[in-house]
Each structure stands twice: as C-alpha cells, then as structure tokens.
Amino acid sequence: MPKQKIFEKISEYVEFKKRPSVFLKPQLIIHNNKWCAWFGESIENGIAGYGKTPTEAFHNFDSNFYDSPPRS
C-alpha cells in the first residue's frame, strides 16, 4: 500500500475516533419505532440522536452533540 493511502486511512481512523458517538459510547435502543442513540441520565435529560438505522442514529447524535446548548 502506498504511503499516501496509509496516511489517508490513519487520518480517517483518527477522525472516526473523535466522533462523540464513538468516544461517549451512547446506548442504542429502539424508541418510538426509531433507533435512538442516547447519552445521559435519560433521553429527555441528555443527548439523543434518532434514525431509521443505527448508523443514522449515531450520525444524528454526533450532530446534536455539537448543536445542543449546554444544560445546567
């Protein structure tokens, strides 16, 4: 494998590991007939992401993590 390809793969891996859905390891459940990835005390009192598939739920969780205002 050329060095450039190795560098690209390493970069992809590093970016993947930075995702909130990877380092926080949210729970994955079915909630209201959708996949839900959530982290916190409860779905209402934490961060949640929803989708038709687990992958969609994790991507939505990542977006919500960065877009949600902090809770006190």
C-alpha positions in Angstrom: 0.0 0.0 0.0 1.4 3.4 -0.9 2.4 5.7 1.9 -0.3 8.3 0.9 -3.0 5.6 1.2 -1.7 4.6 4.6 -1.8 8.3 5.7 -5.3 8.7 4.4 -6.5 5.6 6.3 -4.8 6.7 9.5 -6.5 10.2 9.1 -9.9 8.6 8.6 -9.4 6.4 11.7 -8.4 9.4 13.8 -11.4 11.4 12.7 -13.7 8.5 13.4 -12.3 8.2 16.9 -13.1 11.9 17.5 -16.8 11.4 16.9 -18.9 11.8 20.1 -20.8 8.6 19.3 -17.5 6.7 19.4 -15.8 8.2 22.5 -19.0 8.6 24.6 -20.5 5.2 23.6 -24.1 6.2 23.8 -26.7 3.5 24.5 -28.6 2.3 21.4 -32.3 1.4 21.8 -35.5 1.5 19.8 -37.6 4.4 20.9 -41.0 5.3 19.3 -40.2 2.9 16.4 -36.9 4.6 15.6 -33.3 3.8 16.6 -32.1 6.1 19.3 -28.5 6.7 20.5 -28.6 8.5 23.8 -26.2 9.5 26.5 -27.1 11.0 29.9 -29.5 10.4 32.8 -32.4 9.9 30.4 -33.4 10.5 26.8 -35.1 13.8 27.9 -32.1 14.8 30.1 -29.2 14.0 27.9 -28.2 14.0 24.2 -30.1 11.8 21.8 -29.9 11.0 18.1 -32.6 9.3 16.1 -32.7 7.5 12.7 -34.1 4.7 10.7 -30.9 2.7 11.2 -28.3 2.6 14.0 -25.8 4.5 11.7 -28.3 7.3 11.1 -29.0 7.5 14.9 -25.2 7.8 15.6 -24.7 10.5 13.0 -27.7 12.4 14.3 -26.3 12.0 17.9 -23.0 13.5 16.7 -24.8 16.5 15.1 -26.9 17.0 18.2 -23.9 16.8 20.5 -22.3 19.8 18.7 -25.5 21.7 18.2 -27.2 21.3 21.6 -26.9 24.1 24.1 -25.4 23.1 27.5 -27.8 22.1 30.1 -27.5 23.1 33.7 
